[in-house]
């Protein structure tokens, strides 16, 4: 795999290097990737300032990682982050048009913040850098960088699912978003279904055209769209003590770890748990649901509503079935440090991961990686999580069907040891083979190749592009021996 001089990661929020153990999801995937590549991580530092148009970026280095961060103004945060990103794009990409605030006028600020970030980032880019942009907050970033003369390979990875083409066409600015996508060399998505949905959107929205090469032509550009399922680093969750077993004393723990979000199916999960206790009273006092639901975007109205609903449901179920020495649902509304997750997963008989729609859901993979292979717990997984395409040996359920959820829980709780072992062996194999290193190396390699194709196609008419292509080829040749060794290490990680 060819390796260029640096990998520049760009995301909305940059991890605090001093609190890496608190991070999850996208942040962990980027952090692990940069541990294997020279480069830096650019984005928002999480701070809100009165005015930051002229503020210089702040560079921080720790444990071999370098971040370059900027702050946002209050107006930026309200319109770009809470507004367009999380009140328009997030619900639409999750097929929740009923929650999208199309009329609010957030788009101008969304583009302006991407332009502001591009102004800071562009001078930091070196000729042979590869740029990898993450998630829905920064969809216009490549177009803004191209407008500033950046001709490097630029890739985009969307960690959330892609809703149907009809849902995306409901966005008033859908043509502008399609044009922004055309500035990328490679778009990476989590599942084959996401790939189909995005291609359908480009075909229907701006008359995109599939080419015999498998690429898609949009406006005057050609780009690659591919499936690259995100993985975890399994060794971070494996315990060296393989003799330990799940405590046989009752009650058995059912663990749920989900951000407080309307896409995670938490009310459906609570209702299914209550239905189990109602219809199968023999499970009372034998099981407990420990649900962690860390807060997120609490100032958005939809999130306040889900928080109130969960508090009401958990209170009702605990009031109806609980006893002095047994509380059916432990509902915990705070963040769980990542370095404590392994033991929580490992001590749980069931991992219950049932989002209504999810890009991947790394909690499912973390639960599998944490299990004792000699006495594993059982994973229950929503059919609509991206992970379900890979983790087919989980107990797959429909989170919209409360009865199916209830029966899935019974199946998991009563599963014979022989079946638990067989399912876990297959799930563990998938988690280890499609780990974080495999994800980042496969995407990076595809991005470099896509960048080469774009530069090669346009170099004939642009002396500057010809120079960029020559630099790219020189860097690839110079680093080929180093990259081969890196690829072998990643394949055996």
Protein Blocks (a to p, Z undefined) as FASTA:
>chain_A
ZZdfbdcdddfbdcdfklmmmgghjlmmmmmmmmmpgcdddddehiacfblklpccdddd
eehiacddddddfklmmmmmmmmmmmmmmmmmnopaklpcfknopmmmmmmmmmmmmmmm
mmmpcfkbccddedjklmmmmmmmmmnopabdcddddfbdcddfklmmmpmklmmmmmmm
mmpmbdcdfbfklmmmmmmmmmmmnopacdfkopacehjbccddddddddddfklmpcfb
lmbccdfbdcddddddddddfklommmmmmmmmmmmmmmmmlgokaccddddddehklbm
klmmmmmmmmmmmmmmmmmmmcfklcfbacddbdddfklmmmmmmmpcbdcdddfbdfko
pmlmmmmmmpcfklccdddddfkbfklmmmmmbccddfklmklmmmmmmmmmmpcfklmm
mmmmmmmmmmmmmgmklmmmmmmmmmmmmmmmmmmmmmmmomklmmmmmmmmmmmmmmmm
mmmmmmmmmmmZZ
